[in-house]
Amino acid sequence: ACTPAAPQAAPAQQPYQPREVPMKLTTSDGYTLAYTYTPPFDPKGAPGAILLHQLNRDRHDYDQFGPRLADQGFGVIAIDSRGHGESSGKWEEFSNADFQDIVNDIDSAKEFLKTQGIDTTRLVLIGASVNANAAIKYAVKDHDVKTLIALSPGIEYRGIKTSGAIMSAPANTWLVAAADDDYSEQSVIELSRINPAVGTKIYPAGGHGTFMLSSTDLPQDIFAWVKDA
């Protein structure tokens, strides 16, 4: 009698890697944006995540975190916001009105995710510092943002105010700061007073914005927060 062949073991799943695409996004108002896209294992219908760095930094602040978020099943795009990194413009020359238009960068990132088969009706939006404020502002107008995470937000950065917008923030909103970053800590306390429904986290120490990704348990805490996104 023939002996059935033993079943072959499934190939080991490879860790996800960022996919650098040699093109740039173009915003509705004419800026070109550099980005890094990390696809999930199965991009079809996967939720999307948009990552925004802080002032005078770039998308590479998320080089370690982005692939780990993709491991959780998200299609992840990290962008150089206008005036930063390899994107067009110079933030040092921006007026407060120019900073208001960062929301157009987020729109472009969302449209890119759509082209990759990502479900952009279930967006996670993570922004740091001035881009935390921009993320709050954006989430108020786009209800596809189901999870909003603001790292070191301020009551006002570069003319982007949050005290009014926070009242209309998504139900799944999380404001994060470190106690050694006084302005951001006080801003988180004040914003949570205005809207007690938002979640908050104050680390004992950790610095500003994306620096908390390497100095605190922030990555693991984010994974827990977005688990049901």
N, C-alpha and C positions, 0 to 999 in steps of 0.2 A: 504494500500500500504506500501511496505517496504521502510524505510528511508535509503538512502545510508549512509554507514559509513563515518564519517569524515576522511579525509586523515591524516595519521600520520605524525607528524613533523619529518623532517630528523634529525638523531642524530647529536648532536653538534660535530664539528670537534675538536679532541683533539690536544693540542699543541705537536709539535714534540719533541722527547727526543733523546739524544744521545744513540746509541746502542753500548755498549762495547762488543766487540767480544773477547773471551779468546784466540785468536790466534794472531800471529804477522806476518807481511809481511816479506818476505825474498828478499833482493835485488839481482841483478845479480852478485854483487861482494861479497856476503856472509854476509851482515849485516842483523840483525833482527830489525824490526821497530814496535814499539807500535803505535796504532792509535785509534782514536775515529771516528766512522761513524754515521752520522745522515741522515737517508733517507728522501726524500721528501714524500708528501702524496701519490703521484703516481710515483714510480721510473722508470717505463718503458718509456724509451726515454727521461727522464729528463736530462738536462745538468748537468755536474759535476763541483765541486769546490774543489780545493786542497789548504789547509791552512798550511803555514810554519811559525813557530815561529822564534825568534831571538836567538842570541848566549846566552848560559847559561840559557835558558828558556825551556819550553816544550809545548806540544799541549794544555795543560789546559789553556793557555792564551786565547784560543778561546772557552772555555766552554760556555760562554754566547752568543757569536757572532755566533758560528756555527749553533745552532738550529734556530736562527733568519734568517740566510741565507737559511736554509732548508725551512723555511716558505715561501721563495720567489720562491720555486720550484726546488731547486738544491739538488743533492745528494752530501753531504759534508763530506770530509775526512780531519781530522787534524792529522798530524803525529808528533811523536817525531823523529826529524831527527837524523841521525847517531851520536852517541856519546852523546846524550842528553836523559833526562828523563828515560824511561824504555827501550829504544833501546840499542843495543849493541855498544860497543866502548866507548872511553873517549875523548871528544873533546879537552881537555887540552893537549892530546898527539898527536893531529893531526898536520901534516905538511900542508903547503898551498896546496900541491897536493891532500891531503885527502879531503880538503874542496871542491876542484873542483868536486869531485865525488858525491856530494850531488844530482847532477842531476839524479843519479841512484835511489835515494830515491823517487824522483818525478815520475820516470817511474813506480816504484812499486805501488805507490798510484793510478796512472792512471789505471794500470792493475786490481787493486782491484775494482775500480769503474765499470769497464767493467763487472766483475762477478756479480755485483748487478743490471745489466740491465740499467746502466746509459749511456747516449750518450756521449762518450768521444771525439767526434769530435767537441764538443762545450764546451771546458773547460774554467773555470775561475781559474786563478792561482794567489794566494795572498801570498807574502812572506815579511818577516820583516828583516831589517838589513842585515846581511850576507846572509840570505836566500832570501832577496829581490834581491841581486845580483845573487844568484843561480837561482832564478826564471826568471830573465831577460835572463841569459845565456841559460836556458832550453827552453824558449819560442822561441828563435831564431831558434832552431833546430826542434821544434815540432809545426807544423802549426795548430795542433788541439787546441792549446791555442789561443782562440779568444779574451779573456780579460785578461790582465796582470795588476795587482795592486802591486806596489812596495812601501812598507812602510819604510821610512827612508833608501833608498838605498845610496850607496856610490860609488864614482869613483872607489875605490878598497877596498875590505874587504878580509883579509886572502888570498890574491892572486887572488881573483875573481874580474876581471876588467869588467867594464860596458861601458866605453866610446866607444868602437868599436861595441859591441853588440847592444847598444841602437839604432843604425842606422837601424837595421833590426827587431826592436820590432814590435809586432802586432799593427794593426791600432788602436785598442781599448786598449791603454796603458795609465795608470794613475800613476804618481809619486807623492808621498805624504810625507811631512815632517812638522816639527814644527819649528818655528823661534827660540825657545829656545834650539834647537839641531843643533848647527851651522854647523857641518860638513855635516850632512844630508841635511840641507837647501841649502848649497852652492853646494852640489852634484846634487840636483834636478835642481837647476838653470843652472848648467853647462850641465847636460844631456839634458835638454830641449833646450839649445842653440845648442847642437849638432844635435838634432832631434826635430825641432819645432812642428812636428806633434803630439807629445805625449801631453796628458793632465797633468796638474800639480795642486797641491793644497798645499799652505803653511799656516798652522794654526798659529795664533799669539803665541800660547803656547800649550804644550801637551806632551812634552817629546819624547822619542825614540820608534820607532817600534810599537809593539802591545799595549804599554801604551796609545797610542792615542785612542784606542778603548773605553777607559773609561774616558778620559780627554777632548775629543772633540766630535764634531758631526760626526766623521768618520763612525760609523756604518750606519747611515742614508744616508750619502753621498755615501758609497759603494753600498747600495741598489739601489740608484738612478742610479749609474754608470752601474750596471750590469743588469738593468731592461730589456734592449733589447739584452742581450747577447744570 
